[in-house]
Amino acid sequence: MNGSVRGKSVHFDDCHLHVELQDGRIISTPMSWYPELQRSTLSQLKNSIFICRGTGIEWPEIDYHLSIESMLVIDVEKSVA
């Protein structure tokens, strides 16, 4: 990846984390991949900001950071969980 994957908005539902990219694509990954986010309150989840020129997401209240690019990489351990 060349670092051009930049986020526009973050949304959640009961099962997935959804990130809309600036180019219009939407990435959805299972919430089960992110135990820290699963343990968080809805208020904490809604309090996210984009960092690193839009290539990452931070949840300041829980001190959690996520690279958007990492959402695109298949992790065999996570995918079988």
Secondary structure as UniProt FT lines:
FT   STRAND          7..12
FT   STRAND          16..21
FT   TURN            22..23
FT   STRAND          26..30
FT   HELIX           31..33
FT   HELIX           35..38
FT   HELIX           42..46
FT   STRAND          49..51
FT   TURN            52..55
FT   STRAND          56..59
FT   HELIX           60..62
FT   STRAND          64..67
FT   HELIX           68..71
FT   HELIX           76..79
//
